[in-house]
Amino acid sequence: MNIPVAVRWALLACAGLNLFFALRALHRMRRVGPGHRTGPGLDALDHALGTVLIGALAAGDDHPAVVLAALTLLGR
């Protein structure tokens, strides 16, 4: 599949934004008490896997196993 360059840059910008949200969720997870870390931790994992998925999609057909693994973990 041939992805246009503009779409790749847009996907990479979305991946960067997703990474920002993952880091923000990690920071929020570190601030709360031990009993309340599950929600922000799952948010951070969700955003991190989304970053991996978007990055693999932007790379093209080179990484179908990464796309499948990220989709499997996100669907769980």
Buried (B, 14 or more C-beta within 10 A) or exposed (E): EEBEEEEBEBBBEBBEBBBEBBEBBBEBBEEEEEEEBEEBBEBBBBBBBBBBBBBBBBBEEEBEEBBEBBEEBEEE
